[in-house]
Amino acid sequence: MKFQGKHIVIVGPAYPLRGGLASYNERLARELMHNNRVTLLTFSMQYPKFLFPGESQLSADTKPEDLTIDVALNSIYPLNWICMGLKYKRLKPDVVIFRYWMPFFGPCFGTLARIIKGNKHTRIIAITDNIIPHEPRFFDKIFSRYFLSVLDGALAMSKKVLDDLHHFPLRKPVSKMVCHAHPLYDNFGSAVNRIEACSKLQLDATKRYVLFFGFIRQYKGLDLMLEAMALLPKSLDDLVLIVAGEFYEDSAPYLSIISEKKLQSRVALRTHFIPNSEVKLYFSVADLVAQPYRNATQSGVSQIAYHFELPMIITNVGGLSELVPHGEAGLVCEAHAEGLSSALIEIYKPGLLTHIRSQLVTLKKQFSWVSLGNALGSISDE
């Protein structure tokens, strides 16, 4: 059911913060603004520095003038949670949508939601990326329980997360739960000429490229992908792996593999944060995207690949294969170097990349923001 004439507050990352979560929330706000008044409540303090391994949490882009953004929430200061809760309790929005992606935010979001809900008017729902994080900690279930127990509805972005929600130990289960895939990231523009993109990125246009995109953590399996590159036959000697994204952990083990396997000419490192304006360049250069994850629930990278109609190689973990049907949107393989290497060899067989690209044109139509808005509307109803 479509939201109509509502005041909606979206709580989560947005400008001046950067990254995929902020891009998603801003794109969702623009979708809901067609028929509603939308406010983005974002963080003045998202992570303390010791919890954030990247270079910066802030965007270098200009402020989006079309969005109403309240930069006021401090994730680690309980007095701020109370003040923000009282403010939005008085404002009486019809719906508050929390973007919940890690248990660290459970205390902040749970307190904020409880105070707002005290106005007996506002419905509290959540978009849940993960309930059980990729790298779990002892406090995860306690923090998630505190937040989830106040929800009127929840939207899971994969069947795996929906299953986690159904089995999560709550005294009173969330009354309405649905699953909806991550919509397309269509806010990065259109693909550009490959030769032009190679020139701008200082890449050799005579090479073929496979793209690993996004921040680098152990669970994302970049080491497996590097090992796979070392196993490729001579027929794929011109294939280069582009690593585009920040290291969120020590880079030494990855650089060691590159050195030991003599992969210096087979790997192009662009290990800095990739601004929105450059995303289309990387996806215009590559033949395909690799997601060699050890575990995952879903991935926004898949939705960028869908937008640019770029075939994918993914591992058979979590909810990834829900998004990428084998042989249609890409290839699904096991999460080890041999499986990834075999998939790379397979996908470069004559005609397969072209076939998959033709399938992606049709497949991507199912990932719409209109559909997501309707799904959120359905779980916010009394």
Summary of the structure (lengths in Angstrom):
residues: 382
radius of gyration: 21.1
end to end distance: 12.0
largest distance: 67.0
contacts: 1280
relative contact order: 0.12
helix: 41%
strand: 19%
